[in-house]
């Protein structure tokens, strides 16, 4: 009897020890999973919904709800001008499409600068800021920077013509600095990269600048100078005439007053005799 009791006691102690060891192992695994979960949550980045394209679109193509899908985007890395809902991209009560202004690829975030207003086409009017006007300038291969201009570039505008009174000296003067190009000939596509000899370029200008450009184009010749993409300097007053170009200095002739000579004329028959005398003050 005592032997049986001893065996039962030993067996019970063994079972209890096994249960404790098993519980400790399970508790350790649970703590490891809990710690891993905490680390995973710490590494998670807050996200928000952003609209992206389901297929590539090129300049002038229409963007509708069928080409749009919603993805999760890191909250602290949302591109400026991104749309976060269909209601903001296609407002209720307006035309349910926009027109693409710049090439966009599949899964690229849709940005406000790359599409027109709802229902608008990709014409020049959609590129004008408030209070600005479009003005066309006639160009050729020389004045148009050999065809390397494209929409989105900035140019300085120079005027060459004759000024002055009787001399009518020819001068070249910078009349407008860093004007934005919004179209070359009849296209406003900023993705065009091949050189094209244009006949006209369209710039964005204020009404005052438009008046100055119109007057300059009527009275002389306009030439364009391309401004660098990263150049944020503003050109100052620039004017060159022929004398400055060739280093010629004008000679100033000063007129000196001739000395006064007073005479008394006396007629003797057909002869006139002049006698010098002191001039009165």
Buried (B, 14 or more C-beta within 10 A) or exposed (E): EEEEEEEEEEEEEEEEEEEEEEEEEEEEEEEEEEEEEEEEEEEEEEBEEBBBBEEBBEBBBBBEEEBBEEEEBEEEEBEEEBBBEBEEBBEEEEEBBBBBBBBBEEEBBBBBEBBBEBEBEBBBEBBBEEEBBBBBBEBEEEBBBEBEBBBBBBBBBBBBBEBEEEEEEBBBBBBBBBBBBBBBBEBBBBEBEEEBEBEEBBBBBBEEBBEBBEEBBEEBBBBBBBBEEEEEEEEEEEEBBEEEEEEEEEEEEEEEEEEEEEEEEEEEEEEEEEEEEEEEE
